[in-house]
Amino acid sequence: MRAAAFILSTAVFLSAGIGGAAAQERDAAILANACMSCHGVDGKSQGVIPALAGQDAREMAQLMKDYASGAVKGTAMNFIAKGYTLDQIDAIAAFFSARK
Ligand code: HEC
């Protein structure tokens, strides 16, 4: 039990240590990976699907929320956008916005 408590407290300590901006960027990158099969690596689309790289983060996040609510009709995106929380949408939008 002691060992388990030690491991647990160490894990909490380590994750708090990594914390902040670096961890958020990593989490956003993991989420954003799900978009890259269609929108291209780092959102730099080579095909007909729009590029996400460098888009305004607030506009992109708003569009995702509108896809999720159905206010904007698309094909793939209405279904996809529903799979994310508002915080995740903001994180993904910030990630792609920062890819230049
Ligand atoms: C299965 C392919 C596919 C995946 C995966 C996908 N998208 Fe899309 N995306 C599309 C298509 C197709 C469109 C064009 C609108 C439509 O038909 O839904 C689009 C449009 C968009 C747009 C509007 C871009 C513009 O300039 O008009 C945004 C923003 C967007 N996607 C974000 C995302 C994000 C963020 C993810 C990952 C969470 C994602 N997409 C995953 C296919 C995809």
Backbone and ligand atoms as CSV (ligand in chain L), in Angstrom:
chain,resi,resn,atom,element,x,y,z
A,1,MET,N,N,0.827,-1.204,0.000
A,1,MET,CA,C,0.000,0.000,0.000
A,1,MET,C,C,0.862,1.256,0.000
A,2,ARG,N,N,1.909,1.185,0.829
A,2,ARG,CA,C,2.799,2.350,0.876
A,2,ARG,C,C,3.388,2.643,-0.497
A,3,ALA,N,N,3.808,1.527,-1.162
A,3,ALA,CA,C,4.411,1.700,-2.482
A,3,ALA,C,C,3.403,2.325,-3.441
A,4,ALA,N,N,2.172,1.837,-3.349
A,4,ALA,CA,C,1.149,2.362,-4.253
A,4,ALA,C,C,0.932,3.847,-3.988
A,5,ALA,N,N,0.873,4.208,-2.716
A,5,ALA,CA,C,0.662,5.612,-2.382
A,5,ALA,C,C,1.830,6.452,-2.876
A,6,PHE,N,N,3.026,5.894,-2.769
A,6,PHE,CA,C,4.202,6.633,-3.232
A,6,PHE,C,C,4.156,6.839,-4.746
A,7,ILE,N,N,3.820,5.744,-5.450
A,7,ILE,CA,C,3.763,5.839,-6.920
A,7,ILE,C,C,2.703,6.862,-7.326
A,8,LEU,N,N,1.558,6.787,-6.647
A,8,LEU,CA,C,0.470,7.705,-6.975
A,8,LEU,C,C,0.893,9.153,-6.739
A,9,SER,N,N,1.497,9.407,-5.572
A,9,SER,CA,C,1.863,10.793,-5.285
A,9,SER,C,C,2.954,11.266,-6.234
A,10,THR,N,N,3.850,10.345,-6.628
A,10,THR,CA,C,4.896,10.715,-7.585
A,10,THR,C,C,4.275,11.056,-8.939
A,11,ALA,N,N,3.292,10.231,-9.327
A,11,ALA,CA,C,2.636,10.476,-10.616
A,11,ALA,C,C,1.935,11.830,-10.602
A,12,VAL,N,N,1.257,12.139,-9.517
A,12,VAL,CA,C,0.563,13.424,-9.414
A,12,VAL,C,C,1.581,14.552,-9.470
A,13,PHE,N,N,2.684,14.357,-8.748
A,13,PHE,CA,C,3.730,15.374,-8.735
A,13,PHE,C,C,4.296,15.590,-10.137
A,14,LEU,N,N,4.575,14.466,-10.832
A,14,LEU,CA,C,5.178,14.577,-12.166
A,14,LEU,C,C,4.222,15.251,-13.146
A,15,SER,N,N,2.944,14.854,-13.107
A,15,SER,CA,C,2.034,15.430,-14.079
A,15,SER,C,C,1.830,16.913,-13.783
A,16,ALA,N,N,1.872,17.284,-12.487
A,16,ALA,CA,C,1.778,18.697,-12.150
A,16,ALA,C,C,3.020,19.425,-12.644
A,17,GLY,N,N,4.157,18.718,-12.588
A,17,GLY,CA,C,5.411,19.324,-13.014
A,17,GLY,C,C,5.446,19.590,-14.501
A,18,ILE,N,N,4.964,18.607,-15.276
A,18,ILE,CA,C,4.953,18.803,-16.732
A,18,ILE,C,C,3.970,19.919,-17.072
A,19,GLY,N,N,2.857,19.915,-16.287
A,19,GLY,CA,C,1.707,20.794,-16.440
A,19,GLY,C,C,1.807,22.015,-17.346
A,20,GLY,N,N,0.820,22.854,-17.254
A,20,GLY,CA,C,0.841,24.130,-17.941
A,20,GLY,C,C,0.834,24.025,-19.443
A,21,ALA,N,N,1.494,24.969,-20.072
A,21,ALA,CA,C,1.385,25.143,-21.521
A,21,ALA,C,C,1.856,23.917,-22.297
A,22,ALA,N,N,2.958,23.289,-21.859
A,22,ALA,CA,C,3.504,22.166,-22.616
A,22,ALA,C,C,2.524,21.009,-22.658
A,23,ALA,N,N,1.902,20.702,-21.517
A,23,ALA,CA,C,0.954,19.588,-21.468
A,23,ALA,C,C,-0.282,19.912,-22.302
A,24,GLN,N,N,-0.728,21.154,-22.246
A,24,GLN,CA,C,-1.905,21.535,-23.034
A,24,GLN,C,C,-1.628,21.419,-24.522
A,25,GLU,N,N,-0.440,21.832,-24.930
A,25,GLU,CA,C,-0.057,21.741,-26.341
A,25,GLU,C,C,-0.007,20.276,-26.776
A,26,ARG,N,N,0.531,19.417,-25.894
A,26,ARG,CA,C,0.599,17.992,-26.233
A,26,ARG,C,C,-0.800,17.419,-26.351
A,27,ASP,N,N,-1.689,17.735,-25.415
A,27,ASP,CA,C,-3.048,17.212,-25.469
A,27,ASP,C,C,-3.763,17.698,-26.730
A,28,ALA,N,N,-3.568,18.959,-27.089
A,28,ALA,CA,C,-4.201,19.507,-28.286
A,28,ALA,C,C,-3.678,18.790,-29.527
A,29,ALA,N,N,-2.379,18.469,-29.537
A,29,ALA,CA,C,-1.792,17.779,-30.691
A,29,ALA,C,C,-2.397,16.390,-30.845
A,30,ILE,N,N,-2.642,15.723,-29.724
A,30,ILE,CA,C,-3.249,14.384,-29.783
A,30,ILE,C,C,-4.661,14.486,-30.357
A,31,LEU,N,N,-5.422,15.462,-29.894
A,31,LEU,CA,C,-6.780,15.652,-30.413
A,31,LEU,C,C,-6.742,16.008,-31.899
A,32,ALA,N,N,-5.809,16.879,-32.263
A,32,ALA,CA,C,-5.751,17.378,-33.640
A,32,ALA,C,C,-5.348,16.286,-34.630
A,33,ASN,N,N,-4.655,15.251,-34.145
A,33,ASN,CA,C,-4.279,14.146,-35.023
A,33,ASN,C,C,-5.485,13.554,-35.734
A,34,ALA,N,N,-6.627,13.553,-35.051
A,34,ALA,CA,C,-7.831,12.946,-35.612
A,34,ALA,C,C,-8.328,13.721,-36.832
A,35,CYS,N,N,-7.900,14.942,-36.997
A,35,CYS,CA,C,-8.366,15.776,-38.107
A,35,CYS,C,C,-7.449,15.662,-39.324
A,36,MET,N,N,-6.240,15.173,-39.105
A,36,MET,CA,C,-5.211,15.303,-40.137
A,36,MET,C,C,-5.371,14.326,-41.301
A,37,SER,N,N,-6.110,13.231,-41.082
A,37,SER,CA,C,-6.296,12.289,-42.194
A,37,SER,C,C,-7.061,12.961,-43.327
A,38,CYS,N,N,-7.940,13.877,-43.001
A,38,CYS,CA,C,-8.687,14.591,-44.037
A,38,CYS,C,C,-8.097,15.973,-44.335
A,39,HIS,N,N,-7.694,16.690,-43.287
A,39,HIS,CA,C,-7.266,18.085,-43.464
A,39,HIS,C,C,-5.766,18.224,-43.688
A,40,GLY,N,N,-5.044,17.119,-43.763
A,40,GLY,CA,C,-3.614,17.164,-44.041
A,40,GLY,C,C,-2.780,17.256,-42.772
A,41,VAL,N,N,-1.511,16.871,-42.901
A,41,VAL,CA,C,-0.588,16.935,-41.770
A,41,VAL,C,C,-0.486,18.385,-41.303
A,42,ASP,N,N,-0.680,18.592,-40.005
A,42,ASP,CA,C,-0.687,19.934,-39.405
A,42,ASP,C,C,-1.739,20.849,-40.040
A,43,GLY,N,N,-2.766,20.242,-40.638
A,43,GLY,CA,C,-3.850,21.041,-41.208
A,43,GLY,C,C,-3.497,21.686,-42.531
A,44,LYS,N,N,-2.372,21.241,-43.130
A,44,LYS,CA,C,-1.945,21.812,-44.418
A,44,LYS,C,C,-2.461,20.909,-45.530
A,45,SER,N,N,-3.724,21.083,-45.841
A,45,SER,CA,C,-4.402,20.216,-46.799
A,45,SER,C,C,-3.782,20.324,-48.185
A,46,GLN,N,N,-3.655,19.166,-48.828
A,46,GLN,CA,C,-3.150,19.133,-50.201
A,46,GLN,C,C,-4.289,18.905,-51.191
A,47,GLY,N,N,-5.483,18.724,-50.674
A,47,GLY,CA,C,-6.584,18.340,-51.568
A,47,GLY,C,C,-7.734,19.321,-51.527
A,48,VAL,N,N,-8.938,18.807,-51.738
A,48,VAL,CA,C,-10.111,19.685,-51.820
A,48,VAL,C,C,-10.645,20.065,-50.448
A,49,ILE,N,N,-10.305,19.297,-49.432
A,49,ILE,CA,C,-10.784,19.615,-48.082
A,49,ILE,C,C,-10.015,20.832,-47.576
A,50,PRO,N,N,-10.708,21.812,-46.996
A,50,PRO,CA,C,-10.044,23.070,-46.636
A,50,PRO,C,C,-8.876,22.881,-45.670
A,51,ALA,N,N,-7.852,23.693,-45.835
A,51,ALA,CA,C,-6.717,23.711,-44.912
A,51,ALA,C,C,-7.149,24.359,-43.601
A,52,LEU,N,N,-6.621,23.858,-42.499
A,52,LEU,CA,C,-6.913,24.439,-41.186
A,52,LEU,C,C,-5.742,25.263,-40.666
A,53,ALA,N,N,-4.569,24.998,-41.174
A,53,ALA,CA,C,-3.361,25.673,-40.683
A,53,ALA,C,C,-3.493,27.174,-40.848
A,54,GLY,N,N,-3.192,27.895,-39.767
A,54,GLY,CA,C,-3.152,29.348,-39.832
A,54,GLY,C,C,-4.505,30.033,-39.821
A,55,GLN,N,N,-5.586,29.254,-39.741
A,55,GLN,CA,C,-6.910,29.896,-39.676
A,55,GLN,C,C,-7.064,30.620,-38.338
A,56,ASP,N,N,-7.910,31.614,-38.311
A,56,ASP,CA,C,-8.202,32.327,-37.065
A,56,ASP,C,C,-8.847,31.355,-36.070
A,57,ALA,N,N,-8.255,31.250,-34.881
A,57,ALA,CA,C,-8.690,30.235,-33.911
A,57,ALA,C,C,-10.139,30.450,-33.483
A,58,ARG,N,N,-10.523,31.710,-33.281
A,58,ARG,CA,C,-11.893,31.960,-32.800
A,58,ARG,C,C,-12.921,31.636,-33.873
A,59,GLU,N,N,-12.597,31.995,-35.124
A,59,GLU,CA,C,-13.531,31.684,-36.209
A,59,GLU,C,C,-13.663,30.180,-36.397
A,60,MET,N,N,-12.520,29.484,-36.324
A,60,MET,CA,C,-12.553,28.026,-36.506
A,60,MET,C,C,-13.345,27.364,-35.390
A,61,ALA,N,N,-13.117,27.805,-34.157
A,61,ALA,CA,C,-13.834,27.227,-33.020
A,61,ALA,C,C,-15.329,27.486,-33.151
A,62,GLN,N,N,-15.689,28.705,-33.582
A,62,GLN,CA,C,-17.109,29.030,-33.732
A,62,GLN,C,C,-17.757,28.145,-34.795
A,63,LEU,N,N,-17.031,27.941,-35.901
A,63,LEU,CA,C,-17.567,27.102,-36.977
A,63,LEU,C,C,-17.763,25.674,-36.487
A,64,MET,N,N,-16.809,25.162,-35.715
A,64,MET,CA,C,-16.942,23.811,-35.157
A,64,MET,C,C,-18.182,23.710,-34.262
A,65,LYS,N,N,-18.403,24.750,-33.460
A,65,LYS,CA,C,-19.574,24.743,-32.569
A,65,LYS,C,C,-20.860,24.808,-33.394
A,66,ASP,N,N,-20.817,25.556,-34.507
A,66,ASP,CA,C,-21.988,25.638,-35.378
A,66,ASP,C,C,-22.224,24.323,-36.124
A,67,TYR,N,N,-21.145,23.637,-36.497
A,67,TYR,CA,C,-21.308,22.299,-37.081
A,67,TYR,C,C,-21.936,21.367,-36.045
A,68,ALA,N,N,-21.440,21.460,-34.792
A,68,ALA,CA,C,-21.927,20.556,-33.745
A,68,ALA,C,C,-23.412,20.780,-33.468
A,69,SER,N,N,-23.835,22.049,-33.476
A,69,SER,CA,C,-25.248,22.341,-33.174
A,69,SER,C,C,-26.138,22.130,-34.392
A,70,GLY,N,N,-25.526,22.071,-35.580
A,70,GLY,CA,C,-26.300,21.921,-36.808
A,70,GLY,C,C,-26.658,23.261,-37.433
A,71,ALA,N,N,-26.233,24.388,-36.812
A,71,ALA,CA,C,-26.515,25.715,-37.362
A,71,ALA,C,C,-25.864,25.881,-38.736
A,72,VAL,N,N,-24.687,25.249,-38.921
A,72,VAL,CA,C,-24.038,25.214,-40.239
A,72,VAL,C,C,-24.069,23.768,-40.726
A,73,LYS,N,N,-24.533,23.588,-41.964
A,73,LYS,CA,C,-24.621,22.243,-42.514
A,73,LYS,C,C,-23.392,21.916,-43.347
A,74,GLY,N,N,-22.763,20.776,-43.053
A,74,GLY,CA,C,-21.675,20.266,-43.869
A,74,GLY,C,C,-21.984,18.835,-44.234
A,75,THR,N,N,-20.965,18.092,-44.566
A,75,THR,CA,C,-21.161,16.660,-44.803
A,75,THR,C,C,-20.561,15.894,-43.627
A,76,ALA,N,N,-19.223,15.835,-43.605
A,76,ALA,CA,C,-18.545,15.101,-42.537
A,76,ALA,C,C,-18.574,15.856,-41.214
A,77,MET,N,N,-18.483,17.175,-41.268
A,77,MET,CA,C,-18.160,17.925,-40.062
A,77,MET,C,C,-19.278,17.986,-39.015
A,78,ASN,N,N,-20.537,17.855,-39.417
A,78,ASN,CA,C,-21.597,17.888,-38.407
A,78,ASN,C,C,-21.444,16.717,-37.438
A,79,PHE,N,N,-21.131,15.565,-38.009
A,79,PHE,CA,C,-20.942,14.369,-37.188
A,79,PHE,C,C,-19.671,14.481,-36.355
A,80,ILE,N,N,-18.588,14.916,-36.983
A,80,ILE,CA,C,-17.287,14.950,-36.303
A,80,ILE,C,C,-17.296,15.962,-35.155
A,81,ALA,N,N,-17.830,17.146,-35.400
A,81,ALA,CA,C,-17.766,18.216,-34.399
A,81,ALA,C,C,-18.507,17.849,-33.117
A,82,LYS,N,N,-19.504,16.986,-33.235
A,82,LYS,CA,C,-20.276,16.590,-32.046
A,82,LYS,C,C,-19.440,15.765,-31.069
A,83,GLY,N,N,-18.304,15.257,-31.531
A,83,GLY,CA,C,-17.496,14.370,-30.693
A,83,GLY,C,C,-16.587,15.091,-29.716
A,84,TYR,N,N,-16.652,16.424,-29.654
A,84,TYR,CA,C,-15.699,17.169,-28.831
A,84,TYR,C,C,-16.416,18.115,-27.885
A,85,THR,N,N,-15.785,18.315,-26.705
A,85,THR,CA,C,-16.305,19.319,-25.772
A,85,THR,C,C,-15.912,20.713,-26.286
A,86,LEU,N,N,-16.528,21.740,-25.726
A,86,LEU,CA,C,-16.202,23.104,-26.142
A,86,LEU,C,C,-14.736,23.426,-25.854
A,87,ASP,N,N,-14.234,22.950,-24.719
A,87,ASP,CA,C,-12.822,23.180,-24.388
A,87,ASP,C,C,-11.902,22.487,-25.387
A,88,GLN,N,N,-12.273,21.271,-25.784
A,88,GLN,CA,C,-11.446,20.549,-26.757
A,88,GLN,C,C,-11.451,21.264,-28.102
A,89,ILE,N,N,-12.619,21.776,-28.503
A,89,ILE,CA,C,-12.706,22.521,-29.765
A,89,ILE,C,C,-11.782,23.739,-29.721
A,90,ASP,N,N,-11.808,24.462,-28.607
A,90,ASP,CA,C,-10.938,25.637,-28.475
A,90,ASP,C,C,-9.467,25.236,-28.562
A,91,ALA,N,N,-9.119,24.115,-27.925
A,91,ALA,CA,C,-7.721,23.662,-27.931
A,91,ALA,C,C,-7.286,23.248,-29.339
A,92,ILE,N,N,-8.157,22.528,-30.047
A,92,ILE,CA,C,-7.830,22.084,-31.409
A,92,ILE,C,C,-7.689,23.306,-32.327
A,93,ALA,N,N,-8.602,24.262,-32.191
A,93,ALA,CA,C,-8.552,25.457,-33.043
A,93,ALA,C,C,-7.264,26.239,-32.792
A,94,ALA,N,N,-6.867,26.350,-31.515
A,94,ALA,CA,C,-5.621,27.060,-31.200
A,94,ALA,C,C,-4.425,26.315,-31.799
A,95,PHE,N,N,-4.477,24.979,-31.755
A,95,PHE,CA,C,-3.379,24.175,-32.305
A,95,PHE,C,C,-3.212,24.462,-33.800
A,96,PHE,N,N,-4.306,24.376,-34.562
A,96,PHE,CA,C,-4.185,24.558,-36.017
A,96,PHE,C,C,-3.871,26.015,-36.368
A,97,SER,N,N,-4.422,26.924,-35.591
A,97,SER,CA,C,-4.158,28.334,-35.847
A,97,SER,C,C,-2.664,28.649,-35.748
A,98,ALA,N,N,-1.981,27.933,-34.863
A,98,ALA,CA,C,-0.545,28.174,-34.646
A,98,ALA,C,C,0.346,27.492,-35.686
A,99,ARG,N,N,-0.231,26.627,-36.551
A,99,ARG,CA,C,0.568,25.976,-37.626
A,99,ARG,C,C,0.605,26.938,-38.795
A,100,LYS,N,N,1.778,27.413,-39.146
A,100,LYS,CA,C,1.849,28.381,-40.250
A,100,LYS,C,C,2.477,27.730,-41.467
L,1,HEC,C1,C,-13.575,12.460,-42.679
L,1,HEC,C2,C,-12.807,13.627,-43.071
L,1,HEC,C3,C,-12.706,14.778,-42.067
L,1,HEC,C4,C,-12.186,14.747,-40.802
L,1,HEC,C5,C,-11.634,13.543,-40.033
L,1,HEC,C6,C,-12.266,16.092,-40.296
L,1,HEC,N1,N,-12.804,16.916,-41.237
L,1,HEC,FE1,FE,-13.103,18.945,-41.055
L,1,HEC,N2,N,-13.923,18.994,-42.925
L,1,HEC,C7,C,-14.123,17.887,-43.723
L,1,HEC,C8,C,-14.923,18.286,-44.879
L,1,HEC,C9,C,-15.367,17.379,-46.004
L,1,HEC,C10,C,-15.169,19.671,-44.732
L,1,HEC,C11,C,-16.055,20.571,-45.612
L,1,HEC,C12,C,-17.365,20.798,-44.846
L,1,HEC,C13,C,-18.204,19.525,-44.791
L,1,HEC,O1,O,-18.555,19.006,-45.855
L,1,HEC,O2,O,-18.535,19.037,-43.670
L,1,HEC,C14,C,-14.504,20.076,-43.507
L,1,HEC,C15,C,-14.501,21.377,-43.028
L,1,HEC,C16,C,-13.929,21.770,-41.844
L,1,HEC,C17,C,-13.839,23.137,-41.375
L,1,HEC,C18,C,-14.286,24.361,-42.140
L,1,HEC,C19,C,-13.061,24.884,-42.858
L,1,HEC,C20,C,-13.320,26.027,-43.771
L,1,HEC,O3,O,-12.353,26.787,-44.028
L,1,HEC,O4,O,-14.449,26.170,-44.248
L,1,HEC,C21,C,-13.251,23.111,-40.164
L,1,HEC,C22,C,-12.942,24.300,-39.249
L,1,HEC,C23,C,-12.928,21.738,-39.872
L,1,HEC,N3,N,-13.344,20.942,-40.910
L,1,HEC,C24,C,-12.320,21.316,-38.725
L,1,HEC,C25,C,-12.015,19.981,-38.450
L,1,HEC,C26,C,-11.410,19.552,-37.226
L,1,HEC,C27,C,-10.980,20.474,-36.101
L,1,HEC,C28,C,-11.305,18.192,-37.290
L,1,HEC,C29,C,-10.798,17.237,-36.218
L,1,HEC,C30,C,-11.469,17.317,-34.947
L,1,HEC,C31,C,-11.819,17.784,-38.574
L,1,HEC,N4,N,-12.242,18.893,-39.250
L,1,HEC,C32,C,-11.848,16.490,-39.035
L,1,HEC,C33,C,-13.675,16.612,-43.511
L,1,HEC,C34,C,-13.111,16.159,-42.338
